[in-house]
């Protein structure tokens, strides 16, 4: 592998926020195409970060800083990717459900998904079912609706949202994935979600499986 | 045996006549106002205008008639807002939320429809701040004596008339909580990796104001305080949010300093609240002198009640863990399910004392009175020590 790609990977895994954009520019100057920088640099790096998280080596702060580092690098290549018409891994509409203002987990999932090549539309926090439906209607090509909740008192609003999406006739074309501290696989199934991930790292894997 | 003796016996790791019961002794073993009013109604108690004792969490003050009826053994004594500060609650312009700023200038809002809590939306120290910004930003005075107006009288009533154990509330959240709430969660968490000196500066300042506060408390109340209430959340459901090594680097030395101060200035036991999967740092907390752990989130990873008791029961009192609030208590569960869970927790945690019964965290707004009473009746039936 090109040395500069290794440096990009290393820079993300070791949180080198100050020089990541330099490294990416170097890679471009060396003639490596942006798609390759994304796939063989950034996505590989975030995979490593996810693995370190699952192994209990990295925790939330390390994940966040690695994801922010990756995001900085991504800023350099994103316009080029758009221009070259590279297909994204899929469009995802993401938000925290009604009554719930928590966004750290949701934001991290958003960054991880972007880092994995998805096109993420972040609708924010305290999002009503109606608002989710509206955004989905404006984004008919969305493949996944990703819902977050941190509270046992707000997680029922995930079901309310899924039901609203059904009533709007949008459910059949969509996969729904859910996450948040009080959730588990069983609950996700009960409310009619297609996927559940216990953390941001595994959310990427779930999203990939859902879009097939 | 009166309530206070019951609690002190349990805290001394001996078996009292029955397991002491806490409801409302802290703002982490309390009850949401919605659940509280439903409970009063269910018990046939007179209608009251509930007093909110914690705005952010919308907790009701537990009134004397409920304390008597449910044989609560613990009383909370809380500081009031200092004289120069008044918490003002306003409506947002769009009418969607009510909001307020606390004395640290942290802004919180609650959806007007269906909102159960105030959640943070304004973090006064967020963004790209320097170490000198962190040093200069005005913080409340922990030693402000107006926080403690009237506490001596209330303490006397609790100890001599009611004969209940006295838990003294803190002036604010814990040092790491304040750090995250002022810096914002995102910036605070990332500071631990990217700006360690800034994190340390702020944590030091929060520690200093809390030490000043406890100094005033013991000046006023001395040995009347049975338990002091402290907290710091740093864990999630499946793991800690920060690494154990971050805990040891940033928080443990400051927690130790506060624990040491409290132990050397009073005979109070230290109640420390920390949610989630904290197993990896329980030995650290024991090492720095912790007495009581709360809320004992029994369904979090590594937090099984039987295992915790076996491993740490000789060193720690468990205050909480009485019923699994997330998975066995709300309206989606039957009173029978509640009974089974309570029986299991009693079985795990009560032997040998070192256990004060409380729900895992506050009783949430969606817990029906039938389930609260199923919990309480099970405690009355099975929470008795054989003589």
Contacts between the chains, C-beta under 8 A, distances in Angstrom:
chain1	res1	chain2	res2	distance
A	15	B	193	5.9
A	15	B	194	7.0
A	17	B	194	7.0
A	56	B	239	6.7
A	58	B	243	7.6
A	59	B	239	7.0
A	59	B	240	6.3
A	59	B	241	6.2
A	59	B	242	5.4
A	59	B	243	4.4
A	59	B	246	7.1
A	60	B	189	5.5
A	60	B	236	7.6
A	60	B	241	4.5
A	60	B	242	6.7
A	61	B	189	4.3
A	61	B	190	6.0
A	61	B	191	8.0
A	61	B	192	4.4
A	61	B	193	4.9
A	61	B	241	7.9
A	61	B	242	5.9
A	61	B	243	7.7
A	61	B	246	6.8
A	62	B	193	5.9
A	62	B	243	7.4
A	64	B	186	6.6
A	64	B	189	5.5
A	64	B	190	5.1
A	64	B	193	7.8
A	65	B	190	5.1
A	65	B	193	4.4
A	65	B	194	5.8
A	68	B	190	6.8
A	98	B	111	7.6
A	98	B	114	7.1
A	99	B	111	5.5
A	99	B	114	5.2
A	99	B	115	6.0
A	99	B	116	7.4
A	100	B	119	7.7
A	101	B	109	7.4
A	101	B	119	3.7
A	101	B	120	7.3
A	101	B	121	6.6
A	102	B	119	7.0
A	104	B	185	4.6
A	104	B	186	6.1
A	104	B	189	7.3
A	107	B	186	6.9
A	126	B	111	6.2
A	151	B	116	7.8
A	151	B	117	7.7
A	152	B	325	7.6
A	152	B	326	5.4
A	152	B	330	6.5
A	152	B	364	6.6
A	152	B	366	7.4
A	153	B	116	5.2
A	153	B	364	5.9
A	153	B	365	6.2
A	153	B	366	5.6
A	181	B	236	5.6
A	181	B	237	4.3
A	181	B	276	7.9
A	182	B	237	6.9
A	182	B	326	5.5
A	198	B	238	5.9
A	199	B	238	7.0
